[in-house]
Amino acid sequence: MAGAEQSLLLLLRHLRARVEATIACPAASALLGRCKDEGIACQTFPGIEGKEALSRRQCLRVALRMRRIARRIKPDIIHANNFHAMAIASLSRSVCGSKLVWHARDVPRPRLLTRWCISRADVIIAVSNSIKSALAELGARAEKIDVVYNGIDPPVRKPSSGARRNGHFTFACVGQLVRWKNQEAFLKAAEIVHMRLPGARFLLVGSDVFDRPDSYEAKLKAMTESKRMSYVQCVGWQKDMEPIWRQTDCLVHTAHMEPFGRVLIEAMAHGRPVVAFASGGPSEIVTDGETGLLIPFDDVKALSQAMLRIAGDRGLAEALGHAGRQRAQQDFRADTTAERVMAVYQRILEPR
């Protein structure tokens, strides 16, 4: 259950009264369990595990199963929720004459398969303008791409003013523990901030949800142990983020070419100031100096200075948090996302 899956479930909740949806996903997956809990119709593929997930043999098995599902259900639209889903779904498009929507949630790689997916899609929903630009560079026509930002529902509880207690200011870095998320930069910045602000605390939230064999997670934990970073707490993946937001004073986001950055709008909705590398989606979400602070990618010194600036200026932290919350409520609402996706559906089905 990474960001793409969370966004898909939220989208379906808001479209439930307007579309009849069936989820096709791996057997025994967390997504399947969540869909069943919410009463969403499901069809399953053979289970996918570890390295096998991207093997040609496994993809072929899944594609054949998808063709059988499409032939039986005859959907008006096949909505592929990420790149790998699109690669598989594109082989089923001709079976039942369905329209094919590719929800581009990943940074596209310049390879033949990506260009094939572009050619097969009736429309591409890009989660940010940076993804749209990357697709355009690979040959996608501008009129084929709709930019629809991810959205969230407002927090159930009114956001608290901050977690700072007894002089302890808490920074959190939240996301999958994978190399492109670049949490190593967060730990390096934490080391610098700790020397200037010994009372500061740092939360490293997340895990490698796909359990990759080359574990970046293990490298990060070894780094905290070897440098005796007792001020850093590795708390793992959290099903419920509310307790984390209550502990957090500032979100730090360090990813390289983040397609969107769902955790940023979650932090903003909770009234938390954010510091992020200006790489990909965060540059579109965060207005520098107004709803957060943007830092040149991988500039650890500048990142630590921004963190110290927010920790040392309560007025600034509260102003950024307040403005960020207003921006999240105005521009990143799940119901708005659903309306825009529905408009895409209606447009491509209009000739029918």
C-alpha positions in Angstrom: 0.0 0.0 0.0 2.2 2.8 -1.3 1.0 6.3 -2.3 -0.4 5.1 -5.7 -2.6 2.5 -4.0 -3.8 5.0 -1.3 -4.7 7.5 -3.9 -6.6 4.9 -5.9 -8.7 3.9 -3.0 -9.5 7.5 -2.1 -10.5 8.2 -5.7 -12.9 5.2 -5.8 -14.5 6.3 -2.5 -15.4 9.6 -4.2 -16.5 8.0 -7.5 -18.5 5.2 -5.9 -21.9 6.8 -6.6 -21.0 7.5 -10.3 -19.0 4.5 -11.6 -19.2 0.7 -11.2 -15.7 -0.3 -10.5 -13.8 -3.6 -10.3 -10.3 -3.7 -9.0 -7.9 -6.1 -10.6 -4.8 -6.7 -8.4 -2.5 -9.4 -7.1 -3.9 -12.2 -4.9 -3.1 -12.0 -1.2 -2.0 -8.3 -1.5 -2.7 -5.5 1.0 -4.6 -3.7 -1.7 -7.0 -6.7 -2.2 -7.7 -6.8 1.6 -8.5 -3.1 1.7 -10.8 -3.3 -1.4 -12.7 -6.2 0.2 -13.0 -4.2 3.5 -14.6 -1.3 1.5 -16.9 -3.5 -0.5 -15.2 -3.0 -3.9 -15.6 -5.8 -6.4 -12.2 -7.5 -7.1 -10.6 -9.8 -9.6 -7.2 -11.3 -8.8 -3.9 -12.0 -10.6 -1.4 -14.7 -9.6 0.5 -13.6 -6.5 3.5 -11.4 -7.1 6.5 -11.6 -4.8 10.0 -10.1 -4.6 12.2 -10.2 -7.7 9.5 -12.1 -9.6 7.3 -9.0 -9.7 9.0 -7.7 -12.9 10.0 -10.9 -14.6 8.8 -11.3 -18.2 7.2 -14.7 -17.3 5.2 -13.2 -14.5 4.1 -10.2 -16.5 2.9 -12.5 -19.3 0.8 -14.6 -16.8 -0.7 -11.4 -15.4 -1.4 -10.0 -18.9 -3.2 -13.2 -20.0 -5.3 -13.2 -16.8 -6.1 -9.5 -17.5 -7.3 -10.3 -21.0 -9.7 -13.0 -19.6 -11.0 -10.5 -17.0 -11.5 -7.8 -19.7 -13.3 -10.2 -22.0 -15.7 -11.3 -19.3 -16.4 -7.9 -17.7 -16.3 -5.8 -21.0 -15.4 -2.5 -19.2 -16.1 0.9 -20.8 -12.7 2.0 -19.4 -9.6 0.3 -18.2 -7.9 2.6 -15.7 -4.2 1.6 -15.3 -3.0 3.0 -11.9 0.7 3.1 -12.6 3.3 2.3 -15.3 3.5 -1.5 -14.8 -0.3 -1.7 -14.7 -0.4 0.2 -18.0 2.1 -2.1 -19.6 -0.1 -5.1 -18.8 -3.4 -3.4 -19.5 -2.3 -2.2 -22.9 -2.3 -5.8 -24.1 -6.0 -6.1 -23.1 -7.3 -2.9 -24.8 -8.2 -4.6 -28.1 -10.0 -7.5 -26.5 -13.2 -5.6 -25.6 -12.8 -2.2 -27.2 -12.3 -0.5 -23.9 -10.9 3.0 -23.6 -7.6 3.0 -21.8 -6.6 5.6 -19.2 -3.0 5.6 -18.0 -2.6 7.3 -14.6 1.0 8.3 -14.8 2.2 8.4 -11.2 5.9 7.5 -11.9 8.7 9.4 -13.6 8.7 7.8 -17.1 11.9 6.2 -18.3 13.1 6.8 -21.9 12.6 3.3 -23.2 10.6 1.5 -25.9 8.0 0.1 -23.5 7.2 3.7 -22.3 6.7 4.9 -25.9 4.5 1.8 -26.5 2.3 2.7 -23.5 2.0 6.3 -24.7 0.8 5.1 -28.1 -1.8 2.7 -26.6 -3.3 5.1 -24.1 -6.5 7.0 -25.1 -5.6 9.6 -22.4 -2.9 10.0 -19.8 -3.6 11.5 -16.4 -0.3 13.0 -15.1 -0.1 13.7 -11.4 2.1 16.8 -11.9 3.3 19.1 -14.7 6.8 17.7 -14.3 5.4 14.2 -15.3 3.6 15.8 -18.2 6.8 17.4 -19.4 8.7 14.2 -19.1 6.0 12.3 -21.1 6.0 15.1 -23.8 9.8 14.7 -24.2 9.1 11.0 -25.0 6.6 11.9 -27.7 3.2 12.2 -25.9 1.0 14.9 -27.5 0.1 17.7 -25.1 -3.7 17.2 -25.8 -3.4 13.6 -24.8 -2.3 14.5 -21.2 -4.4 15.9 -18.4 -2.7 17.1 -15.2 -4.8 16.1 -12.2 -3.2 16.6 -8.8 -3.7 14.0 -6.1 -6.1 15.0 -3.4 -6.8 14.2 0.3 -9.7 14.5 2.6 -9.3 17.1 5.3 -8.1 15.7 8.7 -10.9 14.5 10.9 -9.5 16.4 13.9 -8.6 20.1 13.8 -4.8 20.3 13.5 -2.9 21.2 16.7 -0.6 24.2 16.7 2.5 22.0 16.9 4.2 19.3 18.9 7.1 21.4 20.3 7.4 20.6 24.0 10.1 21.4 26.5 12.3 22.9 23.8 12.2 19.7 21.7 11.5 20.5 18.0 10.7 17.4 16.0 11.4 16.9 12.3 9.9 14.0 10.4 10.9 12.4 7.0 8.1 10.2 5.8 8.0 7.8 2.8 9.2 4.5 1.4 12.8 3.8 2.4 14.1 3.5 -1.2 17.1 5.2 -2.8 15.3 7.7 -4.9 13.5 9.0 -1.8 17.0 9.9 -0.6 16.5 9.8 3.2 20.3 9.7 3.5 20.2 13.5 3.0 17.7 13.8 5.9 20.1 11.9 8.2 23.1 14.0 7.1 21.1 17.2 7.7 19.9 15.9 11.1 23.5 15.4 12.1 24.3 19.1 11.4 21.1 20.4 13.0 21.7 18.3 16.2 25.1 20.0 16.7 23.4 23.4 16.7 20.2 22.3 18.3 20.9 19.4 20.7 17.2 19.2 21.8 15.9 18.5 18.3 14.4 15.1 17.5 14.1 13.4 14.2 11.6 10.8 13.0 12.4 8.5 10.1 9.0 7.1 9.1 8.5 4.3 6.6 9.9 1.1 5.3 10.6 -0.7 2.0 7.0 -1.8 1.5 8.0 -4.0 -1.5 10.8 -5.7 0.5 13.5 -5.3 -2.2 16.6 -7.5 -1.9 19.0 -4.6 -2.0 17.8 -3.0 1.1 18.3 0.8 1.4 16.4 0.6 4.6 19.2 -1.5 6.2 21.7 1.0 5.0 19.9 3.9 6.6 19.5 2.0 9.9 23.2 1.1 9.9 24.0 4.7 9.3 22.1 5.8 12.4 23.8 3.1 14.5 27.3 3.7 13.3 27.1 7.4 14.0 25.3 6.8 17.3 22.4 9.0 16.2 20.2 8.4 19.3 18.3 11.6 18.4 16.9 9.8 15.3 14.0 7.4 15.8 13.2 4.9 13.0 9.5 4.1 13.5 8.7 2.0 10.4 5.6 2.0 8.2 2.5 3.5 9.9 -1.0 2.5 9.0 -2.3 5.4 11.0 -0.3 8.6 10.6 -2.3 10.8 13.0 0.0 10.0 16.0 3.0 10.9 13.9 1.5 14.3 12.8 0.8 15.1 16.5 4.5 14.5 17.3 5.8 16.4 14.3 6.7 20.1 14.0 8.1 20.1 10.5 8.1 17.7 7.5 11.4 17.3 5.6 11.2 15.8 2.1 14.4 14.8 0.3 13.3 12.8 -2.8 15.0 13.0 -6.2 12.4 13.7 -9.0 9.4 13.0 -6.8 6.5 12.5 -9.2 4.0 14.3 -6.9 4.6 14.1 -3.1 1.4 13.0 -1.4 3.0 13.3 2.1 3.6 17.0 1.5 -0.1 17.8 1.1 -0.9 15.6 4.1 1.6 17.5 6.3 0.2 20.8 4.9 -3.4 19.8 5.7 -2.2 19.2 9.3 -0.8 22.7 9.5 2.8 21.5 9.5 5.5 23.6 7.7 7.5 21.7 5.1 11.0 21.8 3.8 11.6 20.0 0.5 14.1 19.6 -2.3 12.9 21.4 -5.4 12.8 18.3 -7.5 9.7 17.3 -9.4 6.3 17.6 -7.9 7.3 19.4 -4.6 8.1 22.5 -6.7 4.5 22.6 -7.8 3.0 21.9 -4.3 5.2 24.2 -2.2 5.3 27.9 -2.7 8.8 28.9 -1.5 8.6 31.2 1.5 4.8 31.1 1.7 3.7 27.5 2.3 7.1 26.0 2.9 10.8 26.2 2.0 12.3 24.8 -1.2 16.0 23.8 -1.3 18.2 23.0 -4.4 18.3 19.2 -4.7 20.9 17.4 -2.5 22.2 20.6 -0.9 22.5 19.2 2.6 24.0 22.4 4.1 21.1 24.5 2.7 18.6 21.8 3.9 20.0 22.0 7.5 20.0 25.8 7.4 16.3 25.8 6.4 15.5 23.3 9.2 17.3 25.5 11.8 15.5 28.5 10.5 12.1 27.0 11.0 13.0 25.5 14.4 14.3 28.9 15.5 11.4 31.1 14.4 8.1 30.0 15.8 6.3 32.8 14.0 7.6 31.6 10.7 6.8 28.0 11.4 3.2 28.9 12.3 2.8 31.2 9.3 4.0 28.5 6.9 1.8 25.9 8.5 -1.3 28.1 8.3 -0.7 29.0 4.7 0.1 25.4 3.8 -3.2 24.2 5.3 -5.2 26.8 3.4 -3.4 25.7 0.1 -4.1 22.0 0.8 -7.8 22.7 1.5 -8.1 24.9 -1.7 -6.0 23.0 -4.3 -5.6 19.4 -3.1 -9.0 18.1 -2.3 -9.9 14.5 -3.0 -13.4 15.5 -4.2 -11.8 17.9 -6.8 -9.5 15.1 -8.0 -12.4 12.8 -8.4 -14.4 15.4 -10.4 -11.5 16.0 -12.8 -10.9 12.2 -13.3 -14.7 11.9 -13.9 -14.5 14.6 -16.5 -11.7 12.6 -18.3 -13.9 9.5 -18.3 -16.9 11.4 -19.7 -14.8 13.1 -22.4 -13.3 9.8 -23.8 -16.7 8.1 -23.7 -18.6 11.0 -25.3 -18.5 9.5 -28.9 -20.4 6.5 -27.5 
